[in-house]
Amino acid sequence: MLKNALFTLLLAISPVLANAEEPITEINVVSEVWTNATEKSGRGLYWDMLRLVYQQEGIKLNFETMPYARSVNKVMANGADAWVGASPDEVADAVYPKLPLDEDQYYALYSKGKVANWQGEQSLAEKRVGWSKGYQLDSYLKVKVEASEFLKLKVGINRLQSGELDFVLDARYDLEQEMQRENIDPTEFEMQKVIVLPTFIAFANNERGHRLAAIYDKQMRELIKSGAIRKLFDQYQWPTFPFEE
C-alpha cells in the first residue's frame, strides 16, 4: 500500500522535477524598434540590459523587431518568450516581473498655440488623442478622450499636422527622434508631460515564462546593486533611471 502511494506521488511530481532540472539556454524577445533602445541591428539600451541579465545564467538573447501590437500578440500566442515595453497590468494574462526595465514619461505633442493654458490631463478631455497601436493609454488617463491608434509614430504626427488629431502621446525622446528623422520642424509644436509609467518586459504565462521572469528579477537586483545597470544607462546618456541603488 505504501509502495503504491509513493509510486503515485513520484509520478505526480516527476514532470515538475524534470522541468525544474531542464536548463534554459535561450530567450526569445520581441519588440517594436525604439531608437537607442531596441534597434533592429541589436544595438540599444534595452537589448544590452537583457543580454547582461541573461548571460549571467548562460542564457542567449534572441530578438526580433516588429510593431508593438504584433509583438504582444506573438508572446500571448506562445510564439516568443517576452515582449519589451509593457505598461503595468496592460495584459492581464501576461507574467510581469517585480522590477521594470525603465520608465516612460509620456508627453502630449500638439500644434503650437493650440492650448492657451495647459491644465495637465484635463487639457486632453474629450479631445482627439492618438498613440501607437497597442499602447492602450486610455487605461491610464483620468479623463475621457476620443482615442485613435496608428501603426507608426510618423503617421500620428502627420495626422496632427493635418488637423485630424489634437494630440499625440508618446515618450518625449521618441517624439523628438521621430521629428528629427522625418525632418519635421519641432518649432511647429509644443510638448507637455502627461503621465509617467514604469516600462516592463512581460513574459508568456507558462512555466518557462515564470522562470525567465524570476531570473530577470534576481539578476537585475544584483546588477543594479553592482552599478552595472547604471553604467549602461550612462553609456547611452539615457534621460531616466527608475531604480534605487
Secondary structure, DSSP 8 states (H G I E B T S, - for coil): -HHHHHHHHHHHHHHHHHHHHS---EEEEEE--BTTTB-TTS-SHHHHHHHHHHHTTT-EEEEEE--HHHHHHHHHTTSSSEEEEE-TTSSTTSB--SS-SEEEEEEEEEETTS-SS--GGGGGTTSEEEEETT--GGGT-SS--EEEEESSHHHHHHHHHHTS-SEEEEEHHHHHHHHHHTT--GGGEEEEEEEEEEEEEEE-SSHHHHHHHHHHHHHHHHHHHHTHHHHHHHHTT-S------
